[in-house]
């Protein structure tokens, strides 16, 4: 095998980062913003859950209004009545999340628990299908963690619905923030070395 030169490695990094390599400051700034928001979310999980459910409600209402307006202007389209029904459903769901945030959070928490259970069992099936690979243990471990998360969510339900959605979104913001920060630092180093 041939070793890559420093120039070749920089070209590969530049092609992987693409346009992001040209704006490292924006990536670093966005990464820091996401990390700060994630830390606020971890510190105030319940507040973050309520903020999240209100934002979700706003998006549902806004999306429903746009879909309704589009359906009204689409004369002759066979799916106008279906689109109007979906628009009304979105608006009603958005209003429900605003008017009844705790039941909405409980429904989202049940949905999250179901996702953990389903993905855990599907990964377990996949692990046994790939048991001839030495790494199948990691699939079983991943499966067990997902199923355990589902059990932990349901064990504390409905109390978990007040803080869990906010915590999960905060963790996602932290992970995304660190990813963007490191990508931005890599892009900045790449631009320095050119």
N, C-alpha and C positions, 0 to 999 in steps of 0.2 A: 504494500500500500504506500501511496505517496502522501507525504505530509503537506498540508496546506500552508501557504505563506500567509504572513500577516495581512497583506493586501487582499488576498482571496477571502480570508476570514472576514475582513471588514466589508467586502462586497456582499458576502452571504448575509451578514448581519443587516446591512442596508436593505437588501432585497426582502428579508424577512420582516423588518420593521416598516418597510414601504414609506408611505407619506408621513407616518408617525415620527420617523427619524428627523424630519424637517422641522418639527414643532415640539422639541423635548420639554420646553418650559410649560406648554399647555398640559402635557401629560403629567408632569410633576405637580403642577398646581391642582389639576383635577384629582390626582391621586391623594394629595394632602387633604383636599376638601372632603373626599369620600371617607378618608380615615377619621377626620374630625367628626363628620356626621355619624359614622359608625360608632365612635367612642361615646358620643352623646346618646345614641340609641341603646348602647349596652348599659349606660348609666341610668337611663330612664325608659326602661322597656315598656312599661304600661303606657306612658305618654306617647312613645313612639308607635305603639300599636294603634292608639286612637287617632294619631295624626295620619298613619298609613290608611286606616279604614276610611277616613274622611277624604283623603286624596283619591282613593279607589272610587268612592262614591261620586266625586266630582268628575273623574274620567268616564265613569259609566253614564252619568247624566249628559255630559258634553258629547260623548260618542253617540248616545241615543238620539240626541237632538240633531246632530249632523246626519245620521242615518235616516231619520224621519224626513228632514229637509230634502235629502237626496231622493228618497222614495217618492215624495210628493211631486218632485220635478221630473220624474221618470215616467211620463205618460206612455202607455203602450207596452211597457215592460211587463212580462207575465208574472214576475215575482214581487210586484209592488205591495200587495197585501201581506206577503210573508215578511218583506223588509219593514213594513210599518209595524207589524206585530213584534218583530225583533227589536225595533227601536223603542217601542213602548215597554217591552220587557227590560231593556237596558235602563231606561229612565226609572222604572219602578224599582229595579234592583239598586240603583244609585240612591234613590230617595230612602229606601229601606235601610241602607248602610248609614245614612245620615241620621235618620230618625231613631233607629234601633241599633246603635253601634255594638253593644254587647252581644246580642244574638248573631249579628253579622260576624263578629270575631269568633264566636263559638262555631259557626258554620265553617269558617276558614280553618280553624284549628282541627275540626273533624276531617276536613279535606286533606290537610297536611299529614295527619296521622294515617289516613288511608294511603297517601302517596308513599310514606315510609314503609308501611306494611307491604304494599304491592311491589314496590321496587326491591324490597328485601327478599321477598319470596321469588321474584323473577331472577334476581341475581343468584339465589341459592340453586334454582333449577339450572341456570347457566353454568354455575360452578361444577355441579355434578356432571353436566354434559362435557365439561373440559377437564375432568379429573386426571386425564393422562398427561396434562401439563404440570410441571412442578410448581407453578405459581397459582394453582387453583385455590390454595389456602387463603390467598389474599381476597379472592372473590367471596369465599365463605365468611371471612372476617368482615368484609364490607357488608355482606348480607346480614350478618348477625347484628352489626351496629345499626343498620337501618331498621330492622325488626325491633331491636331494643328501644330505639328512638320512638317508634310507634307505640310501644308498650308504655314508655315513660310519659308520653303525651296523654294517652288515654287514662293512665293511672291517676293523673292529677286533674283530669277534665271535670268540670268546666273551668276551674281556676286557672289552668294553663292558658286558656284562651285570652286572658287579659294581658299576658306578658310574652307569650311565645311568638306570635307573629312579629312583634316589634324586635325581639331578640334575633330571630332568624334574618330579618331584613338588615338589622344592624351588623350582624356577622357577614352577610353578603356584601354590604358596603365596605366593611373593613378589608375583606379579601380582594374585592375589586380595587379598592384604593391602593393597597400594597402592590397589586399587579401593575396598575397604571404608574405608580411611583417608580417601581423597578424598571419598567419599560422606558419611562422617561429618562431615568438615570443612564440606562444603557444607550439610549438614543443620543443623549448629551455627550457621553464618552465617545461614541462613534463620530459625532460631528467634530469633536475636539481633535480626534486623531486623523482627520482628513486633511 
